[in-house]
Amino acid sequence: MRYWGIILKRDSGYYPCWYNKLQFLLFVLAFLAFGIGDTITCLRMIEQKGIMGEANLFIRYFIINYGISYFILTNIVITIAILLLPFFIIDKSAYWIMSGYLVSYIIAGTLGMVLNLKAANNEPIFLSPDQAMVIFMISVMLLTSIGDEIDKRVHPKIRPYLYCLLKELKYYRKMVKV
């Protein structure tokens, strides 16, 4: 099937590797928003308002007892684990479920960054941290449910990431030789 010159699905039933690229882009955006962006804006908010400005008691306890560098490292490691874990648990045909899951973390990270920056600048916040968590949980449930419905109807067969990486390397290697 072709759409704007892009091959969307091969006759073999497997989708080309651009699906993997799209999901990788979603993973990177989720990591940047939820892991890096939220952490940086959290630290900026703490710098402006003090440690008691942090609403999350666990984060406040962790920073007080272990310091900022361990907080940053732990937050990055936990974010990577949260984002990668479903890839190891869920079937490879759950492409749109995983995409919905990643988009939920992009939403959560963006909400966290906006709320942290508003708090750091002493601006009125439009959501409480509790409301932001509810929005995050609803987005996870809603987007993964939508993804599940799409997966049931489309039955995607996604090529393994390693296969796509090797294919890309082979393609670029040919281009370099020419």
Residue pairs with C-beta under 8 A, 6 or more apart in sequence:
1 7
1 8
1 9
2 8
6 18
7 16
8 15
8 16
9 15
9 16
10 16
13 157
14 157
14 158
14 159
15 95
15 156
15 157
15 158
15 159
16 159
17 159
17 163
17 164
17 167
17 168
19 95
19 156
19 158
19 159
20 158
20 159
20 161
20 164
21 164
22 99
23 95
23 98
23 99
23 102
24 161
26 99
26 102
26 103
26 106
27 83
27 102
29 102
29 106
30 83
30 102
30 103
30 105
30 106
30 109
31 79
31 80
31 83
32 109
33 105
33 106
33 108
33 109
33 110
33 112
33 113
34 79
34 83
34 105
34 106
34 108
34 109
34 112
35 75
35 76
35 79
35 80
35 83
35 109
36 76
37 109
37 110
37 112
37 113
38 108
38 109
38 112
38 113
38 116
39 71
39 72
39 75
39 76
41 112
41 113
41 116
41 117
41 120
42 54
42 59
42 112
42 116
43 68
43 72
44 116
44 117
44 120
45 53
45 54
45 116
45 117
45 119
45 120
46 53
46 54
46 63
47 120
48 119
48 120
48 121
48 122
49 119
49 120
51 60
51 63
51 64
52 60
53 119
53 120
54 60
54 63
55 129
56 129
59 71
62 70
62 71
62 74
63 71
66 74
82 105
83 102
83 105
86 98
86 101
87 98
90 97
90 98
92 157
92 158
92 160
93 151
93 155
93 156
93 157
93 158
94 147
94 148
94 151
95 147
95 151
95 156
95 158
96 146
96 147
96 148
96 150
96 151
96 154
96 156
97 144
97 147
97 148
97 151
98 147
99 147
100 140
100 142
100 143
100 144
100 145
100 146
100 147
101 140
101 143
101 144
101 147
103 139
103 143
104 136
104 139
104 140
104 143
104 144
107 135
107 136
107 139
108 132
108 135
108 136
108 139
111 127
111 132
111 135
111 136
112 132
115 125
115 127
115 129
115 132
118 124
118 125
118 126
119 125
127 135
